[in-house]
Amino acid sequence: MRTACGSSSTSSRRPRPTPAGFADLVDRAGIRPFVEETLALTEAARAHRLIESGRVRSKIVLVP
């Protein structure tokens, strides 16, 4: 595939990070997601309702 300037787009691509590599980068950078609420997996329907309400601004975590 050629880019607009005529060079091959595959030759300049960086390798995609692996999930483990990404997790390591997040740990080293100190990035932490903001968790709005943690709910039991049995409350998945409630989690969907919260998300669909539009009032959730961050993450909802479901735990077993």
N, C-alpha and C positions, 0 to 999 in steps of 0.2 A: 504494500500500500504506500502511495506517495502522499506527502504532505503538500501544502500550498506552495512551499518554496522548492519542491522537487526532490527533497531527500526522502529516504526511506524512514518511515515512522518506527519500524521495528528495530532499527540499528541503534537508536538513541533511547530506547525504553529501559527503564530501571527494572530490575527483577522485582516481582510482587512480593511483599512481605508475607511471611507465613503467620498463622495465628499465634504460634509460640513467639516468633520474633516481634510481632506487634504487642503482645502482652508484656514482653520484656521492655520494649520501648516505653509503654505506658507506665510501668513500674519505675523505670529510671527517671522519667520526666515528672513523676509525682502526680499524674493526671488521675483524678477520681471523679466518677460520674455522680451527679446528684440524684439520690433516690427519693422520690416523693413518698412512696409507700411500699411496704413489703406485705404481701398477702399470701395465704396458704394457696396451694394449687387448686384446692377445692373451691376457691373463690375466684376462679378464672372469669366467670361470667361477670362478676362485679368489676373486675379489672377492665374488662372490655367496655363496660358501661362508663366507667370513669374516663377512659381514653376517649371514647366517642362523645362525651359531654363537652370536650374542648377545654376543660378547666385544669387538666393536668399539664404541667409545664416541663416535667422531667420524666424520669423513668419509674415504672412500676415493676417490682420484682416479684415473681411467683416462686415460692419455695415448696418442696414436698412436705 
